[in-house]
Amino acid sequence: MENGHLLPSIDIIQRLMKVFAVSADSLLNDSENSVVELQNHEFNEQLMLINQLDEDEKNALIKIINSMLTKKRMKDLLDGKVSF
C-alpha cells in the first residue's frame, strides 16, 4: 500500500494484461508512470485476494474470465458493436 492506495503486484498486472488482452501501457499511466488507480474498492479487495490464491486456482480463474470476455466480445461482434 502506497499513499493509502492499493497497488497490484507485477503478477496481477501481467494476468490482467492477458485477461483483458491489453498492453501494459493500457494498464499503466504513461504520464505519471504509475499503476492506474481502480475506483471500485471491492475490485481492489478481490485483486488482493486473487493474489493470495495458489497458481492452479489463479489459472482456473483466468480461464473463467477469459471465457466470459470471449463470450462478450463475440456477442458484441454479432450485435455489430465491434468492427474490424
Steps between C-alpha positions, in 0.01 A plus 500: 500500500640835400342834589192314621445339158515129426737412218480163323812285475687454172348152478148644520583766239630231264189291554274800442687570176431144392137495614406831341730455198662840552854626522671614816460856368125456522530406865765754591472876501774615260512859620561406861638150438284359779234232522154622413297536816188289503197690621307188593619411850334158488702421187818612676426265788426215262832554320681478832322173578571363153868567560481265800365205299731219399607481134243235403218708647628814327523317168146364540373850573683640196335234281156591634560871441640436152193294415264773618691771311508292183125448526452877544726580204313253280164641606620855428633389163174328408298799621709729279654685795853412392651545157831393351 
